[in-house]
């Protein structure tokens, strides 16, 4: 009879706001979930609300496979082995074909150990690979991997630093209570305005991600004012926002509904096509502004104030507008370029583009998601953008209050 096999052991450490962010309980739950055992060797609680806590944990697992799975999950929670080695790399043999055991990133700050030193990865985003390039790691999408790239594989030499929980997050926790009350809306607007002022002082870009509901709810007027007064540094949207904003500016309707009284316009169903046609006659949105055909609206303010915008196409688009990017890879690249270095992202009434942008953002970029449907903010958070602050309210009302507050 063979003696029972000794369990595998590993000592890991984590540092940060482990209690406030509920990370410590997630670490303990994860060890149990993966059939492991843990022993707390050391735990130091931060003396103030700004001091980090430190945890040293000995974990045990019955098999190598279980230990690898457990460590993979613990790394995502910010744990790193105490007696760690440098990260492992493997050379890519074919374009867009990564090794089977490549490391897939989260949106949290990621460090790679190389030469007994820790190096922070550039261009942090989720669902990317880590490539060692120019003596430092960089996050890169699978489609951008090329033969000869040195890709991080396995789980050794990787440290993830989850973001701390916002202490003012309760001001935005309206999702469980249905539609926000007036007092809650004012609180959310006031907090968002404070974020925007802080970004302006720090010279960090404020990016707006908007859906066509902004126009339908009358939010295009205050959004145009925010662009005109310098509170928006880039606009990311789909073809529909551009079409309905231009329809509103040229014809006074949104999806055929009169903006003035909310009634259906005669033959209004064709108005969005008339708007697209007018831009084609001009050649582009900018040309329509230069020719005096487009004299107001969100797109007009972007052109007039030289604020960059990206309109990403989709399968359901009418037209689309000549400015709309119909190649999704090109559109993604354009979004990423404008999101780089962002200090605040406002997601306004668009589930599709909000989730897409969330996937491109590092976890430390403050994100405010405004939608009448609480499921939008919930889905954004569930898909990894845990820093997203949800405000459940009418987008048009929110923008009007925000514009007034900043004015």
VMD Tcl script that draws the C-alpha trace (Angstrom):
set ca {
  {0.00 0.00 0.00}
  {1.44 3.35 -1.09}
  {1.57 6.20 1.43}
  {-0.82 9.10 0.76}
  {0.60 11.79 -1.52}
  {1.55 15.04 0.22}
  {-0.50 18.06 -0.88}
  {1.14 20.71 -3.05}
  {1.79 24.01 -1.29}
  {2.32 27.58 -2.44}
  {2.64 30.84 -0.50}
  {1.02 33.89 -2.07}
  {0.78 37.55 -1.11}
  {-1.77 40.25 -1.86}
  {-1.69 43.96 -1.11}
  {-4.30 46.70 -1.44}
  {-7.67 47.67 -0.02}
  {-8.49 44.01 0.50}
  {-11.36 44.52 2.93}
  {-13.15 47.49 1.32}
  {-13.02 45.85 -2.09}
  {-14.14 42.44 -0.71}
  {-11.06 40.91 -2.33}
  {-9.96 39.01 0.76}
  {-13.22 37.10 1.06}
  {-13.04 36.34 -2.67}
  {-9.54 34.93 -2.16}
  {-10.73 32.65 0.67}
  {-13.84 31.57 -1.29}
  {-11.71 30.78 -4.34}
  {-9.40 28.45 -2.41}
  {-12.41 26.53 -1.08}
  {-14.09 26.51 -4.51}
  {-11.02 24.83 -6.04}
  {-10.96 22.15 -3.30}
  {-7.93 23.69 -1.63}
  {-7.02 24.64 1.91}
  {-5.53 27.87 3.19}
  {-3.66 29.11 6.23}
  {-3.19 32.82 6.91}
  {0.49 33.31 7.75}
  {0.31 37.09 8.09}
  {-2.35 39.80 7.78}
  {-1.74 43.50 8.30}
  {-4.70 45.88 8.20}
  {-4.09 49.42 6.93}
  {-4.34 51.89 9.79}
  {-6.17 54.53 7.73}
  {-8.63 54.35 4.84}
  {-5.82 55.19 2.43}
  {-3.30 52.64 3.75}
  {-3.20 49.25 2.00}
  {-3.66 45.94 3.80}
  {-1.28 43.01 3.28}
  {-2.07 39.31 3.26}
  {0.28 36.31 3.15}
  {-1.50 33.02 2.57}
  {-0.31 29.42 2.37}
  {-2.51 27.40 0.03}
  {-2.63 23.65 -0.47}
  {-4.02 21.56 -3.30}
  {-4.15 17.82 -3.97}
  {-2.87 17.87 -7.55}
  {-0.76 19.95 -9.91}
  {-3.73 20.62 -12.18}
  {-5.87 21.90 -9.30}
  {-3.01 24.05 -8.01}
  {-2.48 25.63 -11.45}
  {-6.19 26.39 -11.77}
  {-6.27 27.82 -8.27}
  {-3.21 30.02 -8.84}
  {-4.64 31.26 -12.14}
  {-7.73 32.54 -10.35}
  {-5.75 33.92 -7.40}
  {-3.50 35.88 -9.76}
  {-6.62 37.60 -11.16}
  {-7.51 38.62 -7.60}
  {-4.11 40.24 -7.09}
  {-2.19 37.40 -5.44}
  {1.37 36.62 -6.48}
  {3.63 33.75 -5.36}
  {6.18 34.79 -2.74}
  {8.93 32.55 -4.08}
  {8.17 33.40 -7.68}
  {10.28 33.03 -10.77}
  {10.44 35.15 -13.89}
  {7.59 34.90 -16.36}
  {7.79 32.27 -19.08}
  {7.79 33.26 -22.74}
  {7.21 31.43 -25.97}
  {7.88 32.55 -29.53}
  {4.85 32.90 -31.83}
  {5.30 30.77 -34.95}
  {2.46 32.13 -37.11}
  {0.59 35.43 -37.29}
  {-2.51 35.48 -35.07}
  {-1.73 32.03 -33.68}
  {-0.71 32.18 -30.02}
  {0.66 29.29 -27.97}
  {-2.07 27.23 -26.31}
  {-1.08 28.25 -22.78}
  {-0.88 32.03 -23.39}
  {-1.84 34.31 -20.53}
  {-5.08 36.27 -21.14}
  {-5.20 39.66 -19.43}
  {-7.83 41.34 -17.30}
  {-8.39 45.10 -17.29}
  {-6.46 45.42 -14.01}
  {-2.92 46.72 -13.77}
  {-0.60 43.84 -14.73}
  {3.08 43.42 -13.92}
  {5.46 40.89 -15.48}
  {8.54 39.63 -13.66}
  {11.64 39.56 -15.85}
  {15.26 39.70 -14.75}
  {14.19 39.59 -11.10}
  {12.32 42.89 -11.59}
  {8.65 43.71 -12.04}
  {7.60 45.60 -15.20}
  {4.15 47.11 -15.71}
  {2.42 46.19 -18.96}
  {1.58 49.01 -21.36}
  {-1.79 49.50 -23.07}
  {-3.63 47.59 -20.35}
  {-6.95 46.06 -21.45}
  {-8.87 42.85 -20.97}
  {-8.76 39.77 -23.22}
  {-5.30 40.52 -24.59}
  {-1.96 38.72 -24.64}
  {1.24 40.10 -23.12}
  {4.17 40.52 -25.51}
  {7.71 41.38 -24.43}
  {8.75 44.21 -26.73}
  {11.36 46.98 -26.45}
  {12.46 45.72 -23.01}
  {8.98 45.96 -21.51}
  {5.65 44.09 -21.66}
  {2.74 45.35 -23.72}
  {-0.86 44.11 -24.03}
  {-1.78 43.13 -27.57}
  {-4.92 41.71 -29.14}
  {-4.83 38.23 -30.62}
  {-5.37 39.55 -34.14}
  {-2.29 41.78 -33.76}
  {0.07 38.95 -32.73}
  {2.81 38.33 -35.29}
  {5.32 35.54 -35.90}
  {8.41 36.11 -33.78}
  {6.60 37.85 -30.89}
  {7.61 36.73 -27.38}
  {4.33 35.96 -25.60}
  {3.89 35.38 -21.86}
  {2.64 31.86 -21.16}
  {1.55 30.07 -18.02}
  {0.93 31.79 -14.67}
  {4.47 32.32 -13.31}
  {5.89 35.79 -12.90}
  {2.54 37.58 -13.26}
  {1.12 40.03 -10.76}
  {-2.33 41.62 -11.11}
  {-3.33 44.65 -9.05}
  {-7.13 44.95 -8.77}
  {-8.55 48.45 -8.40}
  {-9.69 49.60 -4.99}
  {-13.37 50.09 -4.31}
  {-14.49 53.70 -4.68}
  {-15.47 55.10 -1.28}
  {-18.05 57.39 -2.91}
  {-19.52 54.54 -4.95}
  {-22.70 54.46 -2.82}
  {-23.76 57.71 -4.45}
  {-24.21 55.80 -7.71}
  {-25.76 52.61 -6.33}
  {-29.21 53.28 -7.75}
  {-29.51 50.18 -9.91}
  {-31.17 48.07 -7.23}
  {-33.78 50.75 -6.56}
  {-35.21 51.15 -10.05}
  {-35.44 54.62 -11.56}
  {-33.44 57.21 -9.69}
  {-35.34 59.81 -7.68}
  {-34.73 63.49 -8.33}
  {-32.44 63.72 -5.31}
  {-30.40 60.73 -6.46}
  {-30.17 62.14 -9.97}
  {-28.85 65.44 -8.65}
  {-26.28 63.57 -6.56}
  {-25.10 61.56 -9.56}
  {-24.90 64.69 -11.73}
  {-22.97 66.55 -9.05}
  {-20.47 63.68 -8.68}
  {-20.07 63.35 -12.45}
  {-19.49 67.08 -12.80}
  {-16.82 66.83 -10.09}
  {-15.11 64.02 -12.01}
  {-15.16 66.13 -15.18}
  {-13.70 69.18 -13.44}
  {-10.94 67.01 -11.96}
  {-10.13 65.62 -15.41}
  {-9.98 69.10 -16.90}
  {-7.60 70.27 -14.15}
  {-5.41 67.18 -14.68}
  {-5.61 67.64 -18.48}
  {-7.01 64.15 -18.90}
  {-9.39 63.53 -21.84}
  {-13.12 63.15 -21.21}
  {-14.61 60.68 -23.69}
  {-18.33 60.40 -24.44}
  {-19.82 57.14 -25.75}
  {-23.36 57.81 -26.95}
  {-26.28 55.96 -28.51}
  {-29.16 57.37 -30.61}
  {-31.40 57.51 -27.52}
  {-29.48 60.70 -26.66}
  {-31.28 62.34 -29.60}
  {-34.64 60.67 -28.96}
  {-34.70 61.98 -25.37}
  {-33.62 65.51 -26.30}
  {-30.13 65.03 -24.90}
  {-28.49 66.12 -28.15}
  {-29.03 69.81 -27.24}
  {-27.16 69.70 -23.87}
  {-24.57 67.30 -25.31}
  {-23.89 69.78 -28.12}
  {-23.50 72.50 -25.47}
  {-21.01 70.37 -23.52}
  {-18.97 69.87 -26.69}
  {-19.13 73.59 -27.50}
  {-17.93 74.56 -24.01}
  {-14.98 72.15 -24.06}
  {-16.20 69.39 -21.75}
  {-15.84 66.61 -24.36}
  {-12.55 65.60 -25.93}
  {-13.81 62.83 -28.23}
  {-17.15 61.31 -29.22}
  {-17.47 57.57 -29.86}
  {-20.77 56.35 -31.28}
  {-22.49 54.37 -33.98}
  {-23.95 55.42 -37.30}
  {-27.41 55.87 -35.71}
  {-26.37 58.73 -33.41}
  {-24.95 60.69 -36.35}
  {-28.00 60.01 -38.53}
  {-30.62 61.01 -35.96}
  {-28.67 64.02 -34.76}
  {-28.41 65.28 -38.34}
  {-32.09 64.45 -38.98}
  {-33.00 66.51 -35.93}
  {-30.80 69.41 -37.05}
  {-31.95 69.45 -40.68}
  {-35.62 68.44 -40.44}
  {-36.59 68.79 -36.80}
  {-37.52 65.14 -36.28}
  {-35.94 62.11 -34.64}
  {-36.93 58.80 -36.27}
  {-39.80 60.73 -37.86}
  {-41.10 62.12 -34.55}
  {-41.25 65.91 -34.33}
  {-38.87 67.24 -31.68}
  {-41.14 70.23 -31.03}
  {-44.28 68.37 -29.92}
  {-43.49 64.64 -30.01}
  {-46.00 63.92 -32.79}
  {-45.45 61.79 -35.87}
  {-44.46 63.92 -38.87}
  {-46.15 63.24 -42.18}
  {-43.97 60.82 -44.17}
  {-41.58 61.06 -41.22}
  {-40.38 57.50 -41.71}
  {-38.19 58.69 -44.59}
  {-36.60 61.60 -42.75}
  {-33.55 59.73 -41.55}
  {-32.90 58.66 -45.15}
  {-33.27 62.29 -46.25}
  {-30.65 63.24 -43.68}
  {-28.23 60.59 -44.95}
  {-28.87 61.69 -48.53}
  {-28.12 65.31 -47.66}
  {-24.73 64.36 -46.22}
  {-23.93 62.28 -49.30}
  {-24.75 65.30 -51.48}
  {-22.36 67.38 -49.37}
  {-19.68 64.67 -49.40}
  {-19.18 64.32 -45.63}
  {-20.39 65.70 -42.31}
  {-17.54 68.21 -42.23}
  {-18.31 69.31 -45.80}
  {-21.99 69.78 -44.88}
  {-20.89 72.11 -42.08}
  {-18.47 74.01 -44.33}
  {-21.18 74.43 -46.99}
  {-23.64 75.80 -44.46}
  {-26.07 72.88 -44.82}
  {-25.56 71.60 -41.26}
  {-25.75 74.47 -38.78}
  {-26.44 72.89 -35.38}
  {-26.40 69.66 -33.39}
  {-23.86 67.29 -31.89}
  {-22.03 66.53 -35.12}
  {-21.97 70.22 -36.06}
  {-20.34 71.11 -32.74}
  {-17.76 68.33 -33.17}
  {-16.73 69.65 -36.57}
  {-16.83 73.33 -35.56}
  {-14.84 72.80 -32.37}
  {-12.48 70.22 -33.92}
  {-13.53 67.48 -31.53}
  {-12.70 64.07 -33.03}
  {-15.53 61.60 -33.46}
  {-15.79 57.97 -34.52}
  {-18.98 56.48 -35.98}
  {-18.76 52.68 -36.01}
  {-21.04 50.84 -38.41}
  {-23.15 47.72 -37.86}
  {-25.17 45.23 -39.87}
  {-28.44 47.10 -39.32}
  {-27.26 50.55 -40.45}
  {-29.18 52.54 -43.03}
  {-26.90 54.38 -45.44}
  {-24.59 54.47 -43.63}
  {-23.24 58.02 -43.44}
  {-20.08 58.52 -45.52}
  {-18.11 59.15 -42.29}
  {-19.16 55.82 -40.73}
  {-16.40 53.20 -40.48}
  {-17.86 49.91 -41.70}
  {-14.74 47.79 -41.10}
  {-15.12 46.68 -37.47}
  {-11.40 46.14 -36.93}
  {-10.65 49.66 -38.16}
  {-13.47 51.05 -35.99}
  {-12.09 49.25 -32.93}
  {-8.63 50.66 -33.61}
  {-10.09 54.17 -33.89}
  {-11.96 53.76 -30.59}
  {-8.81 52.49 -28.85}
  {-6.76 55.41 -30.12}
  {-9.10 58.00 -28.60}
  {-9.52 56.05 -25.34}
  {-5.80 55.94 -24.66}
  {-5.00 58.12 -21.66}
  {-8.66 58.87 -20.90}
  {-9.47 60.15 -17.43}
  {-13.26 59.71 -17.59}
  {-15.60 57.89 -19.94}
  {-19.32 58.75 -20.03}
  {-21.44 55.96 -21.54}
  {-24.82 57.39 -22.50}
  {-27.68 55.15 -23.59}
  {-25.85 52.50 -25.59}
  {-25.44 48.92 -24.39}
  {-23.47 47.81 -27.46}
  {-20.89 50.57 -27.48}
  {-20.67 50.83 -23.68}
  {-19.70 47.16 -23.34}
  {-17.33 47.41 -26.29}
  {-15.56 50.41 -24.78}
  {-15.47 48.71 -21.37}
  {-13.50 45.87 -22.94}
  {-10.92 48.36 -24.23}
  {-10.41 50.28 -20.99}
  {-7.96 49.60 -18.18}
  {-9.69 49.14 -14.83}
  {-8.47 52.42 -13.33}
  {-10.28 54.68 -15.82}
  {-13.36 56.12 -14.15}
  {-16.50 55.15 -16.09}
  {-20.04 56.47 -15.62}
  {-22.83 54.54 -17.37}
  {-26.17 56.35 -17.73}
  {-29.18 54.42 -19.01}
  {-32.90 54.11 -18.26}
  {-32.42 50.33 -18.32}
  {-30.58 49.10 -15.19}
  {-29.50 45.95 -17.06}
  {-27.06 48.00 -19.15}
  {-24.93 49.10 -16.20}
  {-25.23 45.62 -14.68}
  {-24.06 43.89 -17.87}
  {-21.18 46.32 -18.24}
  {-20.00 45.48 -14.73}
  {-20.62 41.74 -15.15}
  {-18.43 41.67 -18.25}
  {-15.42 42.86 -16.27}
  {-15.77 46.64 -16.20}
  {-16.19 46.62 -12.44}
  {-15.20 50.29 -12.16}
  {-18.38 51.36 -14.01}
  {-20.70 53.52 -11.90}
  {-24.35 53.03 -12.89}
  {-26.90 55.85 -13.03}
  {-30.40 54.67 -13.90}
  {-32.29 57.61 -15.35}
  {-33.41 59.25 -18.58}
  {-30.29 60.17 -20.57}
  {-31.77 63.43 -21.84}
  {-32.64 64.61 -18.31}
  {-29.20 63.60 -17.03}
  {-27.41 65.56 -19.78}
  {-29.59 68.61 -19.23}
  {-28.81 68.62 -15.49}
  {-25.12 67.97 -16.17}
  {-24.87 70.84 -18.65}
  {-26.58 73.20 -16.22}
  {-24.31 72.11 -13.37}
  {-21.12 72.61 -15.37}
  {-22.37 75.90 -16.81}
}
mol new
graphics top color blue
foreach p $ca { graphics top sphere $p radius 0.5 }
foreach p [lrange $ca 0 end-1] q [lrange $ca 1 end] { graphics top cylinder $p $q radius 0.2 }
display resetview
